[in-house]
């Protein structure tokens, strides 16, 4: 027992002695582990800091100097947005270019309009100058009015009556006019589509006129070579020269319709001068009350000649006889009268049966109404 007690006591002491050593070792190990952890933590922290620092440095460098190759690295969505942006820019440029071209076109049009206006103004000035030169070369003394004086009521004999038959374009019309047995003055159309040889009707005729189509503003203006107020002086002069060539012996010209033309002073003046130059006398059919022919004739010291009455505005014999009676009254009052009819069958029948009405006047042709100057 004694021995066991000793052994236990000895074991207890030895155990007591060994305990401090183990504690020291454990404390040492803990210290070493803490140091390692601290080193690892520090290293990790430094690495994280370097990564973060590198990230921000990279961003700042990219902001300062973008990488051109970065576009390649964008996602498909980014590329699509980029293409849309580029397409939008392209469309905006196209719109700007189109707008600029339109502005250039408008500018060119404006310049062309200005040039046209300037050219038109220059043309009008040239026409005015040319007309002035013509007027200065032609003299119209007052004595000229006495060269071809109409027979007046003061002359001996019966009052004179001229009846012009307009719109003549065929041989059958001439035949029916002659069949009346009256001195009727046919006014013949220049050649046109429906009667290309109408000028030949004048061959062998001593008494006739030219029936010239002139602008009226109506369907009649569709006839070929109708004179229009917009025609240039050269066009009008060429037409009058053509009339002289077609009708070499013609003396008198009257207008077919022409209410617009005879009412337009500049155009009518151009025609009047061209007719004078070729030796024609203009007889105003007076299709409009506002005809400018009286003023123009007076300006150039010419006798104004015009019709007094239309006889067949209505196509019945009683009306035509009534108009003839009115024409006779005018002739009796003034010494002469000029009436106009047309080659309608009813008109020619009315004339042929108007002996009692016409016995109060002497029927004469238009050229017979004028006395020619001796030696002319």
Sine and cosine of phi, psi and omega as CSV:
sin_phi,cos_phi,sin_psi,cos_psi,sin_omega,cos_omega
0.00,0.00,-0.65,0.76,0.00,-1.00
-0.90,0.44,-0.66,0.75,0.01,-1.00
-0.89,0.46,-0.67,0.74,-0.02,-1.00
-0.88,0.47,-0.64,0.77,0.02,-1.00
-0.89,0.45,-0.65,0.76,0.01,-1.00
-0.90,0.43,-0.71,0.71,-0.02,-1.00
-0.89,0.46,-0.64,0.77,0.00,-1.00
-0.92,0.39,-0.66,0.75,0.01,-1.00
-0.90,0.43,-0.65,0.76,0.02,-1.00
-0.90,0.44,-0.68,0.73,-0.01,-1.00
-0.90,0.43,-0.60,0.80,-0.02,-1.00
-0.92,0.39,-0.64,0.77,0.00,-1.00
-0.92,0.40,-0.71,0.70,-0.01,-1.00
-0.89,0.45,-0.60,0.80,0.02,-1.00
-0.92,0.38,-0.60,0.80,0.01,-1.00
-0.92,0.38,-0.59,0.81,0.00,-1.00
-0.94,0.34,-0.59,0.80,-0.08,-1.00
-0.97,0.24,-0.44,0.90,-0.09,-1.00
-0.86,0.51,-0.71,0.70,0.01,-1.00
-0.86,0.51,-0.58,0.82,-0.03,-1.00
-0.90,0.43,-0.72,0.69,-0.01,-1.00
-0.88,0.47,-0.63,0.78,0.01,-1.00
-0.90,0.44,-0.63,0.77,0.02,-1.00
-0.91,0.42,-0.67,0.74,0.02,-1.00
-0.89,0.45,-0.69,0.73,0.00,-1.00
-0.89,0.46,-0.65,0.76,0.02,-1.00
-0.91,0.42,-0.61,0.79,0.01,-1.00
-0.91,0.41,-0.67,0.74,0.00,-1.00
-0.89,0.45,-0.67,0.74,-0.01,-1.00
-0.88,0.47,-0.66,0.76,0.01,-1.00
-0.90,0.45,-0.68,0.74,0.01,-1.00
-0.90,0.44,-0.65,0.76,0.01,-1.00
-0.91,0.42,-0.65,0.76,0.01,-1.00
-0.89,0.46,-0.64,0.77,0.02,-1.00
-0.90,0.44,-0.70,0.72,0.00,-1.00
-0.88,0.47,-0.71,0.71,-0.01,-1.00
-0.88,0.48,-0.64,0.77,0.00,-1.00
-0.90,0.44,-0.65,0.76,0.02,-1.00
-0.90,0.43,-0.71,0.70,-0.01,-1.00
-0.89,0.46,-0.69,0.73,0.01,-1.00
-0.87,0.49,-0.68,0.74,0.01,-1.00
-0.89,0.45,-0.68,0.73,0.00,-1.00
-0.90,0.44,-0.70,0.71,0.01,-1.00
-0.89,0.46,-0.69,0.73,0.01,-1.00
-0.87,0.49,-0.69,0.72,0.03,-1.00
-0.88,0.47,-0.68,0.73,0.00,-1.00
-0.89,0.46,-0.69,0.72,0.02,-1.00
-0.89,0.46,-0.69,0.73,0.02,-1.00
-0.88,0.48,-0.65,0.76,0.01,-1.00
-0.91,0.41,-0.66,0.75,0.02,-1.00
-0.89,0.46,-0.73,0.68,0.01,-1.00
-0.88,0.47,-0.70,0.71,0.02,-1.00
-0.88,0.48,-0.68,0.74,0.03,-1.00
-0.89,0.45,-0.61,0.79,0.02,-1.00
-0.88,0.48,-0.75,0.66,-0.02,-1.00
-0.93,0.38,-0.60,0.80,0.06,-1.00
-0.89,0.45,-0.68,0.73,0.03,-1.00
-0.87,0.49,-0.67,0.74,0.01,-1.00
-0.90,0.44,-0.68,0.73,0.00,-1.00
-0.91,0.42,-0.61,0.79,0.03,-1.00
-0.92,0.39,-0.64,0.77,0.02,-1.00
-0.91,0.42,-0.59,0.81,0.04,-1.00
-0.93,0.38,-0.60,0.80,-0.01,-1.00
-0.97,0.23,-0.70,0.72,-0.08,-1.00
-0.67,-0.75,1.00,-0.03,-0.05,-1.00
-0.88,0.47,0.53,-0.85,0.03,-1.00
-1.00,0.08,0.87,-0.49,-0.03,-1.00
-0.89,0.45,-0.39,0.92,-0.01,-1.00
-0.99,0.11,-0.06,1.00,-0.04,-1.00
-0.93,0.37,-0.46,0.89,0.02,-1.00
-0.87,0.50,-0.55,0.84,-0.03,-1.00
-0.93,0.37,-0.48,0.87,-0.10,-0.99
-1.00,0.04,-0.06,1.00,-0.02,-1.00
-0.93,0.37,0.33,-0.94,0.02,-1.00
-0.97,0.26,0.22,-0.98,0.00,-1.00
-0.89,0.46,-0.57,0.82,0.04,-1.00
-0.90,0.43,-0.68,0.73,0.04,-1.00
-0.89,0.45,-0.66,0.75,0.02,-1.00
-0.89,0.46,-0.65,0.76,0.02,-1.00
-0.89,0.45,-0.68,0.74,0.05,-1.00
-0.89,0.45,-0.61,0.80,0.02,-1.00
-0.91,0.43,-0.71,0.71,0.02,-1.00
-0.89,0.46,-0.63,0.78,0.05,-1.00
-0.89,0.45,-0.64,0.77,0.03,-1.00
-0.90,0.43,-0.68,0.73,0.02,-1.00
-0.90,0.43,-0.64,0.77,0.02,-1.00
-0.90,0.43,-0.63,0.78,0.03,-1.00
-0.90,0.45,-0.69,0.73,0.04,-1.00
-0.88,0.47,-0.67,0.75,0.02,-1.00
-0.88,0.47,-0.68,0.73,0.02,-1.00
-0.91,0.43,-0.66,0.75,0.03,-1.00
-0.88,0.47,-0.67,0.75,0.05,-1.00
-0.89,0.45,-0.66,0.75,0.01,-1.00
-0.89,0.45,-0.66,0.75,0.03,-1.00
-0.90,0.44,-0.67,0.74,0.04,-1.00
-0.89,0.45,-0.66,0.75,0.00,-1.00
-0.91,0.41,-0.66,0.75,0.03,-1.00
-0.89,0.45,-0.67,0.74,0.02,-1.00
-0.89,0.46,-0.66,0.75,0.02,-1.00
-0.90,0.43,-0.66,0.75,0.03,-1.00
-0.90,0.44,-0.67,0.74,0.04,-1.00
-0.88,0.47,-0.65,0.76,0.04,-1.00
-0.89,0.45,-0.64,0.77,0.04,-1.00
-0.90,0.43,-0.66,0.76,0.02,-1.00
-0.89,0.46,-0.70,0.71,0.02,-1.00
-0.88,0.47,-0.64,0.76,0.01,-1.00
-0.90,0.44,-0.68,0.73,0.02,-1.00
-0.90,0.44,-0.66,0.75,0.03,-1.00
-0.88,0.48,-0.69,0.73,0.01,-1.00
-0.88,0.47,-0.65,0.76,0.03,-1.00
-0.90,0.43,-0.66,0.75,0.03,-1.00
-0.90,0.44,-0.66,0.76,0.04,-1.00
-0.88,0.48,-0.66,0.75,0.03,-1.00
-0.89,0.45,-0.66,0.75,0.02,-1.00
-0.90,0.44,-0.67,0.74,0.02,-1.00
-0.89,0.46,-0.70,0.72,0.01,-1.00
-0.88,0.48,-0.67,0.74,0.00,-1.00
-0.91,0.42,-0.66,0.75,0.01,-1.00
-0.91,0.41,-0.66,0.75,0.02,-1.00
-0.90,0.43,-0.65,0.76,0.03,-1.00
-0.89,0.45,-0.68,0.73,0.02,-1.00
-0.90,0.43,-0.62,0.78,0.02,-1.00
-0.90,0.43,-0.68,0.73,0.02,-1.00
-0.89,0.45,-0.64,0.77,0.04,-1.00
-0.90,0.44,-0.65,0.76,0.01,-1.00
-0.91,0.42,-0.67,0.74,0.03,-1.00
-0.89,0.46,-0.67,0.74,0.01,-1.00
-0.89,0.46,-0.67,0.74,0.02,-1.00
-0.91,0.41,-0.66,0.75,0.00,-1.00
-0.90,0.44,-0.67,0.75,0.03,-1.00
-0.90,0.44,-0.65,0.76,0.03,-1.00
-0.89,0.46,-0.67,0.75,0.02,-1.00
-0.90,0.44,-0.64,0.77,0.03,-1.00
-0.90,0.44,-0.71,0.71,-0.01,-1.00
-0.88,0.48,-0.58,0.82,-0.02,-1.00
-0.95,0.30,-0.41,0.91,0.01,-1.00
-1.00,0.08,-0.35,0.94,0.03,-1.00
-0.99,-0.13,0.71,-0.71,0.05,-1.00
-0.93,-0.37,0.65,-0.76,-0.03,-1.00
-0.78,-0.63,0.95,0.30,0.00,-1.00
-0.94,0.35,0.39,-0.92,0.00,-1.00
-0.88,0.48,-0.49,0.87,-0.03,-1.00
-0.89,0.45,-0.44,0.90,-0.06,-1.00
-0.88,0.48,-0.50,0.86,0.00,-1.00
-0.88,0.47,-0.40,0.92,-0.04,-1.00
-1.00,0.09,-0.22,0.98,-0.05,-1.00
-0.90,0.43,-0.64,0.77,-0.07,-1.00
-0.78,-0.63,0.95,0.32,-0.09,-1.00
-1.00,0.06,0.78,-0.63,0.04,-1.00
-0.89,0.45,0.51,-0.86,0.06,-1.00
-0.94,0.34,0.79,-0.62,-0.08,-1.00
-0.95,-0.31,0.03,-1.00,-0.01,-1.00
-0.91,0.41,-0.28,0.96,0.00,-1.00
-0.98,0.21,-0.29,0.96,0.01,-1.00
-0.97,0.23,0.38,-0.93,0.00,-1.00
-0.96,0.28,0.39,-0.92,0.04,-1.00
0.99,-0.12,0.00,-1.00,-0.03,-1.00
-0.95,0.32,0.36,-0.93,0.15,-0.99
-0.87,0.50,0.51,-0.86,-0.07,-1.00
-0.98,-0.18,0.62,-0.78,0.05,-1.00
-0.78,-0.63,0.84,-0.54,0.10,-1.00
-0.97,-0.23,0.76,-0.65,0.11,-0.99
-0.87,-0.50,0.91,-0.42,0.02,-1.00
-1.00,-0.05,0.71,-0.71,0.09,-1.00
-0.95,-0.31,0.97,-0.26,-0.03,-1.00
-0.97,0.23,0.14,-0.99,0.17,-0.99
0.90,0.44,0.49,0.87,0.01,-1.00
-0.99,0.15,0.78,-0.63,-0.03,-1.00
-0.54,-0.84,0.12,0.99,-0.03,-1.00
-0.59,-0.80,0.34,-0.94,0.02,-1.00
-0.92,0.40,-0.60,0.80,-0.02,-1.00
-0.90,0.44,-0.58,0.81,0.05,-1.00
-0.91,0.42,-0.70,0.72,0.04,-1.00
-0.87,0.49,-0.64,0.77,-0.01,-1.00
-0.88,0.47,-0.69,0.72,0.00,-1.00
-0.94,0.34,-0.54,0.84,0.05,-1.00
-0.90,0.43,-0.71,0.71,0.01,-1.00
-0.91,0.42,-0.56,0.83,-0.06,-1.00
-0.90,0.44,-0.31,0.95,0.02,-1.00
-0.95,0.33,-0.37,0.93,-0.04,-1.00
0.97,0.24,0.17,0.98,-0.02,-1.00
-0.96,-0.28,0.41,-0.91,0.08,-1.00
-0.98,0.18,1.00,0.07,0.03,-1.00
-0.97,-0.26,0.71,-0.70,-0.04,-1.00
-1.00,-0.10,0.95,-0.32,0.01,-1.00
-0.96,0.27,0.68,-0.73,0.10,-0.99
-0.94,-0.35,0.92,-0.39,-0.22,-0.98
-0.99,-0.12,0.72,-0.70,0.09,-1.00
-0.91,0.41,0.63,-0.77,0.24,-0.97
-0.90,0.45,0.30,-0.95,-0.03,-1.00
-0.83,0.56,0.63,-0.77,0.10,-1.00
-0.49,-0.87,-0.02,-1.00,-0.17,-0.98
-0.83,0.56,-0.69,0.72,-0.05,-1.00
-0.98,0.20,-0.30,0.95,0.01,-1.00
-0.57,-0.82,0.96,0.27,-0.11,-0.99
-0.93,0.37,-0.22,0.98,-0.02,-1.00
-0.87,-0.50,0.43,0.90,-0.07,-1.00
-0.88,0.48,-0.48,0.88,-0.01,-1.00
-0.90,0.44,-0.42,0.91,-0.01,-1.00
-0.95,0.33,-0.26,0.97,0.06,-1.00
-0.89,0.45,-0.44,0.90,-0.05,-1.00
-0.98,0.21,-0.24,0.97,-0.03,-1.00
-0.90,0.43,0.83,-0.55,-0.01,-1.00
1.00,0.05,-0.14,0.99,0.04,-1.00
-1.00,0.07,0.68,-0.73,0.05,-1.00
-1.00,-0.08,-0.54,0.84,-0.08,-1.00
-0.86,-0.51,0.95,-0.30,0.05,-1.00
-0.29,-0.96,0.14,-0.99,0.02,-1.00
-0.71,-0.70,0.14,-0.99,0.10,-1.00
-0.96,-0.29,0.77,-0.64,-0.01,-1.00
-0.98,-0.21,0.99,-0.15,-0.19,-0.98
-1.00,-0.06,0.87,-0.49,0.05,-1.00
-0.92,0.39,0.76,-0.65,-0.02,-1.00
-0.68,-0.73,0.42,-0.91,-0.14,-0.99
-0.86,0.52,0.75,-0.66,0.02,-1.00
-0.84,-0.54,-0.23,0.97,-0.08,-1.00
0.99,0.13,0.18,0.98,-0.03,-1.00
-0.83,-0.56,-0.12,-0.99,-0.07,-1.00
-0.89,0.46,-0.38,0.92,-0.02,-1.00
-0.88,0.48,-0.40,0.92,-0.07,-1.00
-0.93,0.37,-0.11,0.99,-0.01,-1.00
-0.97,0.23,-0.21,0.98,0.02,-1.00
-0.90,0.44,0.61,-0.79,-0.04,-1.00
-0.83,0.56,0.65,-0.76,0.10,-1.00
0.87,0.49,0.47,0.88,0.13,-0.99
-0.90,0.44,0.77,-0.64,0.02,-1.00
-0.94,0.35,0.74,-0.68,-0.01,-1.00
-0.88,-0.47,0.47,-0.88,-0.03,-1.00
-0.90,0.43,-0.38,0.92,0.00,-1.00
-0.99,0.15,-0.11,0.99,0.00,-1.00
-0.90,0.43,0.62,-0.78,0.02,-1.00
-0.97,0.25,0.31,-0.95,0.08,-1.00
-0.82,0.58,-0.62,0.79,0.00,-1.00
-0.90,0.44,-0.65,0.76,0.01,-1.00
-0.91,0.42,-0.68,0.73,0.00,-1.00
-0.91,0.41,-0.70,0.71,0.01,-1.00
-0.89,0.45,-0.64,0.77,0.02,-1.00
-0.89,0.45,-0.64,0.77,0.01,-1.00
-0.91,0.42,-0.66,0.75,-0.01,-1.00
-0.92,0.39,-0.63,0.78,0.07,-1.00
-0.89,0.45,-0.60,0.80,0.05,-1.00
-0.90,0.44,-0.65,0.76,0.04,-1.00
-0.87,0.49,-0.66,0.75,0.01,-1.00
-0.90,0.43,-0.60,0.80,0.02,-1.00
-0.94,0.35,-0.62,0.78,-0.01,-1.00
-0.96,0.27,-0.57,0.82,-0.05,-1.00
-0.80,-0.60,0.97,0.24,-0.12,-0.99
-0.86,0.52,-0.54,0.84,-0.08,-1.00
-0.99,-0.15,0.04,1.00,-0.07,-1.00
-0.93,0.37,0.53,-0.85,0.00,-1.00
-0.86,-0.51,-0.60,0.80,-0.13,-0.99
-0.90,-0.44,0.60,-0.80,0.04,-1.00
-0.77,-0.64,0.75,-0.67,0.15,-0.99
-0.81,-0.59,0.35,-0.94,-0.10,-1.00
-1.00,0.07,0.68,-0.73,0.19,-0.98
-1.00,-0.04,0.87,-0.49,-0.18,-0.98
0.80,0.60,-0.84,-0.54,0.11,-0.99
0.99,0.10,0.34,0.94,-0.03,-1.00
-0.90,0.43,-0.55,0.84,0.05,-1.00
-0.95,0.30,-0.71,0.71,-0.08,-1.00
-0.92,0.39,-0.75,0.66,-0.03,-1.00
-0.93,0.37,-0.33,0.94,0.05,-1.00
-1.00,0.02,0.01,1.00,-0.02,-1.00
-0.96,-0.30,0.97,-0.25,-0.16,-0.99
-0.84,0.54,-0.79,0.61,-0.05,-1.00
-0.86,0.51,-0.71,0.71,-0.02,-1.00
-0.91,0.42,-0.70,0.72,-0.03,-1.00
-0.91,0.41,-0.58,0.81,0.03,-1.00
-0.91,0.41,-0.65,0.76,0.04,-1.00
-0.87,0.49,-0.70,0.72,0.01,-1.00
-0.91,0.41,-0.68,0.73,-0.04,-1.00
-0.86,0.51,-0.69,0.72,0.01,-1.00
-0.92,0.38,-0.64,0.77,0.03,-1.00
-0.90,0.43,-0.63,0.78,0.03,-1.00
-0.91,0.41,-0.67,0.74,0.04,-1.00
-0.87,0.50,-0.67,0.75,-0.02,-1.00
-0.87,0.49,-0.56,0.83,-0.01,-1.00
-1.00,-0.08,0.12,0.99,0.08,-1.00
0.99,0.13,0.35,0.94,0.02,-1.00
-1.00,-0.05,0.45,-0.90,0.15,-0.99
-0.93,-0.37,0.80,-0.60,-0.02,-1.00
-1.00,0.00,0.79,-0.61,0.08,-1.00
-0.96,-0.30,0.91,-0.42,-0.05,-1.00
-0.97,0.23,0.89,-0.46,0.05,-1.00
-0.95,0.30,-0.18,0.98,0.05,-1.00
0.79,0.62,0.88,0.48,0.07,-1.00
-1.00,0.08,-0.03,1.00,0.04,-1.00
-0.56,-0.83,0.62,-0.79,-0.02,-1.00
-0.93,0.37,-0.48,0.88,-0.05,-1.00
-1.00,-0.03,0.54,0.84,0.01,-1.00
-0.86,0.50,0.66,-0.75,0.00,-1.00
-1.00,-0.06,0.00,1.00,-0.05,-1.00
-0.88,0.48,-0.65,0.76,0.00,-1.00
-0.84,0.55,-0.70,0.72,0.01,-1.00
-0.91,0.41,-0.63,0.78,-0.02,-1.00
-0.93,0.37,-0.68,0.73,0.02,-1.00
-0.87,0.49,-0.68,0.73,0.01,-1.00
-0.90,0.44,-0.66,0.75,-0.01,-1.00
-0.85,0.52,-0.61,0.79,-0.05,-1.00
-0.97,-0.23,0.37,0.93,0.11,-0.99
0.82,0.57,0.66,0.75,0.03,-1.00
-0.93,-0.36,0.49,-0.87,0.05,-1.00
-0.95,0.32,0.80,-0.60,0.06,-1.00
-0.98,0.18,0.84,-0.54,-0.02,-1.00
-0.88,-0.47,0.78,-0.63,-0.03,-1.00
-0.49,-0.87,0.33,-0.95,0.05,-1.00
-0.97,0.25,0.47,-0.88,0.02,-1.00
-0.99,-0.17,-0.51,0.86,-0.10,-0.99
-0.36,-0.93,0.60,-0.80,0.20,-0.98
-1.00,-0.05,0.68,-0.73,-0.09,-1.00
-0.98,-0.19,-0.26,0.97,-0.12,-0.99
-0.73,-0.69,0.69,0.73,0.13,-0.99
-0.89,0.45,-0.48,0.88,0.13,-0.99
-0.92,-0.40,0.69,-0.73,-0.10,-0.99
-1.00,-0.06,0.92,0.38,0.17,-0.99
-0.54,-0.84,0.52,-0.85,-0.16,-0.99
-0.89,0.46,-0.65,0.76,-0.04,-1.00
-0.89,0.45,-0.65,0.76,0.03,-1.00
-0.91,0.42,-0.69,0.73,-0.02,-1.00
-0.90,0.44,-0.66,0.75,0.05,-1.00
-0.89,0.46,-0.62,0.78,0.03,-1.00
-0.89,0.46,-0.68,0.73,0.01,-1.00
-0.92,0.39,-0.59,0.81,0.05,-1.00
-0.90,0.44,-0.65,0.76,0.04,-1.00
-0.88,0.48,-0.63,0.78,0.03,-1.00
-0.91,0.42,-0.64,0.77,0.03,-1.00
-0.89,0.46,-0.65,0.76,0.02,-1.00
-0.89,0.46,-0.67,0.74,0.02,-1.00
-0.88,0.48,-0.66,0.75,0.03,-1.00
-0.89,0.46,-0.70,0.72,0.00,-1.00
-0.89,0.46,-0.66,0.75,0.00,-1.00
-0.91,0.41,-0.56,0.83,-0.02,-1.00
-0.97,0.23,-0.67,0.75,-0.12,-0.99
-0.97,-0.23,-0.34,0.94,-0.05,-1.00
0.95,-0.30,-0.36,0.93,0.05,-1.00
-0.36,-0.93,0.31,-0.95,0.08,-1.00
-0.49,-0.87,0.45,-0.89,0.02,-1.00
-0.83,-0.56,0.86,-0.52,0.02,-1.00
-0.90,-0.43,0.41,-0.91,0.02,-1.00
-0.79,-0.62,0.74,-0.68,0.11,-0.99
-0.74,-0.67,-0.17,-0.99,-0.04,-1.00
-0.68,-0.73,0.35,-0.94,-0.11,-0.99
-0.98,0.20,0.69,0.72,0.09,-1.00
-0.98,0.21,0.51,-0.86,0.00,-1.00
-0.86,0.52,-0.68,0.74,-0.02,-1.00
-0.92,0.39,-0.56,0.83,0.02,-1.00
-0.91,0.41,-0.73,0.68,-0.02,-1.00
-0.92,0.39,-0.57,0.82,0.07,-1.00
-0.90,0.43,-0.68,0.73,0.01,-1.00
-0.90,0.45,-0.64,0.77,0.01,-1.00
-0.92,0.39,-0.69,0.73,-0.02,-1.00
-0.90,0.44,-0.44,0.90,-0.04,-1.00
-0.98,-0.21,0.26,0.97,-0.07,-1.00
-0.97,-0.24,0.51,0.86,-0.04,-1.00
-0.84,0.54,-0.69,0.72,-0.03,-1.00
-0.90,0.43,-0.57,0.82,-0.01,-1.00
-0.96,0.28,-0.68,0.73,-0.14,-0.99
-0.99,0.11,-0.09,1.00,-0.02,-1.00
-0.93,0.37,-0.29,0.96,-0.01,-1.00
-0.99,0.17,-0.18,0.98,-0.02,-1.00
-0.76,-0.65,0.23,-0.97,0.11,-0.99
-0.97,-0.23,0.87,-0.50,0.04,-1.00
-0.97,0.26,0.77,-0.64,0.01,-1.00
-0.69,-0.73,0.37,-0.93,0.13,-0.99
-0.98,0.22,0.30,-0.95,-0.02,-1.00
-0.85,0.53,-0.70,0.71,-0.04,-1.00
-0.94,0.35,-0.41,0.91,0.03,-1.00
-0.97,0.24,-0.30,0.96,0.02,-1.00
-0.95,0.32,-0.28,0.96,-0.04,-1.00
-0.93,-0.36,0.65,-0.76,0.11,-0.99
-1.00,0.01,0.78,-0.63,0.02,-1.00
-0.99,0.14,0.57,-0.83,0.05,-1.00
-0.91,0.41,0.62,-0.78,-0.04,-1.00
-0.83,0.56,0.72,-0.69,0.05,-1.00
0.99,0.15,0.08,1.00,-0.03,-1.00
-1.00,0.01,0.00,0.00,0.00,0.00
